[in-house]
């Protein structure tokens, strides 16, 4: 298998992975937003769930940034303009 084909395959995999992470991050943001309802008293806020989801969101965002950088490097190596 040529190196170029291998790099193209890696690029496709990373693009699919980043789409999944972005979808998950958007769902987490929506969930956190819903749970932070202004109609709930402070005592009724599900703080543990909000914090847990925020931690997962932060990890997702770090992975998204890492993947974007890896994608940029692969695109540069393949001579592809960033999308």
C-alpha positions, 0 to 999 in steps of 0.5 A: 500500500502506498504511503499516500493511500495510507495517509488518506485513509488516516485523514478519513478516519480522523474526519469521521472521529471529529464529527462524532466528537462534535456531535457528542459535544453539542449534545453535552452542551444542550444537556448542560444548558437544559439542566441549568434551568433558571426555573429550578432553585439552586438546591434543585440543580443537578450539580453532580450531573452538570459537573460530570458532563462538563468534565466529559465536554472538556475532554471532548473539546481537547480531543477535537482540538488535537484532531483538528491539528492532526488533520491539518498536518495530514492535509499539509502532507497530502497537499490538500487545502483545509476545508 
